[in-house]
């Protein structure tokens, strides 16, 4: 099959904010553990399992600490459910639409409203494969 070339009429920058290129070059998922932590219970990653009643609607605040060891944005993905992004950094979202993933830039706080209508065990995780593999995931159990 011949190679296809896609013409690009305009160059747009890639939306990415990670400026730690040298640190990224020498680190890998065996050297760093990415964490999702419940600020109330202090449980982390797969020790963090929230039981949620089927049909309930929950507001969840996601805080990406800009003072972490390696601050960067994280695309947070929720399996099996859908949510609305209500607030980004204190500003109401005027363009509501159902999602299963939200990009949370370093230093940002995002409020989502999850509709738990699908029974089962559902993972929430960073959609960067290396972060998921190094532990950045938690679970919702909906019954």
KEDREN-803061 format. One line per 4 residues: their letters; for each residue x, y negated, z negated of C-alpha. Coordinates in steps of 0.1 Angstrom, whole numbers, padded with zeros to 4 digits, always signed. Example, Ala and Ser with C-alpha at 12.3 -4.5 7.8 and 13.67 -1.06 7.14 Angstrom:
# residues 2
as	+0123 +0045 -0078 | +0137 +0011 -0071
//
This chain:
# residues 143
xxxx	+0000 +0000 +0000 | +0014 -0034 +0009 | +0022 -0059 -0018 | -0003 -0087 -0023
xxxx	+0007 -0122 -0029 | -0017 -0146 -0047 | -0012 -0182 -0037 | -0012 -0207 -0066
xxxx	-0022 -0242 -0056 | -0015 -0257 -0090 | +0007 -0247 -0118 | -0009 -0247 -0152
xxxx	+0011 -0242 -0184 | +0006 -0209 -0203 | -0013 -0216 -0236 | +0013 -0204 -0261
xxxx	+0029 -0221 -0290 | +0055 -0197 -0303 | +0089 -0215 -0303 | +0109 -0189 -0321
xxxx	+0124 -0173 -0290 | +0157 -0162 -0306 | +0140 -0147 -0336 | +0116 -0128 -0313
xxxx	+0145 -0115 -0293 | +0161 -0098 -0323 | +0130 -0087 -0342 | +0106 -0059 -0335
xxxx	+0077 -0043 -0352 | +0100 -0021 -0374 | +0115 -0052 -0390 | +0083 -0072 -0397
xxxx	+0049 -0064 -0411 | +0020 -0086 -0399 | -0007 -0090 -0425 | -0044 -0096 -0427
xxxx	-0052 -0104 -0464 | -0084 -0110 -0483 | -0077 -0141 -0504 | -0101 -0129 -0531
xxxx	-0092 -0093 -0536 | -0056 -0097 -0523 | -0060 -0064 -0504 | -0041 -0062 -0471
xxxx	-0044 -0045 -0438 | -0059 -0010 -0439 | -0064 -0012 -0477 | -0089 -0039 -0468
xxxx	-0122 -0022 -0460 | -0154 -0043 -0463 | -0187 -0024 -0466 | -0214 -0044 -0449
xxxx	-0252 -0037 -0448 | -0265 -0030 -0413 | -0284 -0060 -0399 | -0266 -0085 -0421
xxxx	-0250 -0117 -0409 | -0217 -0128 -0426 | -0196 -0159 -0423 | -0159 -0151 -0423
xxxx	-0131 -0177 -0425 | -0099 -0169 -0408 | -0069 -0189 -0419 | -0036 -0187 -0400
xxxx	-0010 -0201 -0425 | +0014 -0225 -0407 | +0039 -0219 -0435 | +0042 -0181 -0430
xxxx	+0075 -0165 -0423 | +0069 -0164 -0386 | +0041 -0189 -0377 | +0024 -0182 -0344
xxxx	-0011 -0179 -0329 | -0031 -0146 -0331 | -0059 -0134 -0309 | -0082 -0118 -0335
xxxx	-0105 -0090 -0321 | -0134 -0073 -0338 | -0146 -0040 -0325 | -0183 -0030 -0323
xxxx	-0198 -0062 -0334 | -0202 -0097 -0320 | -0197 -0132 -0335 | -0201 -0169 -0329
xxxx	-0172 -0193 -0335 | -0189 -0219 -0358 | -0161 -0242 -0368 | -0125 -0247 -0357
xxxx	-0103 -0268 -0381 | -0134 -0285 -0397 | -0149 -0294 -0363 | -0183 -0277 -0354
xxxx	-0182 -0257 -0322 | -0207 -0273 -0298 | -0204 -0245 -0272 | -0217 -0214 -0290
xxxx	-0214 -0181 -0272 | -0211 -0145 -0284 | -0175 -0132 -0286 | -0155 -0103 -0299
xxxx	-0121 -0121 -0299 | -0110 -0156 -0310 | -0076 -0172 -0307 | -0064 -0186 -0340
xxxx	-0035 -0210 -0336 | -0008 -0213 -0363 | -0021 -0237 -0390 | -0057 -0233 -0379
xxxx	-0088 -0223 -0398 | -0117 -0207 -0379 | -0151 -0199 -0393 | -0170 -0171 -0375
xxxx	-0206 -0158 -0380 | -0207 -0120 -0375 | -0239 -0102 -0367 | -0234 -0066 -0381
xxxx	-0259 -0047 -0359 | -0238 -0017 -0349 | -0235 +0011 -0375 | -0201 +0027 -0380
xxxx	-0165 +0019 -0389 | -0151 -0011 -0370 | -0116 -0024 -0369 | -0106 -0061 -0369
xxxx	-0071 -0068 -0357 | -0046 -0090 -0339 | -0048 -0082 -0302 | -0010 -0085 -0298
xxxx	-0001 -0048 -0297 | +0031 -0052 -0317 | +0013 -0069 -0345 | -0014 -0043 -0345
xxxx	+0012 -0015 -0346 | +0030 -0031 -0375 | -0002 -0032 -0396 | -0022 -0063 -0388
xxxx	-0057 -0047 -0390 | -0085 -0041 -0414 | -0119 -0024 -0413 | -0156 -0031 -0416
xxx	-0179 -0002 -0425 | -0215 -0010 -0415 | -0243 +0012 -0428
//
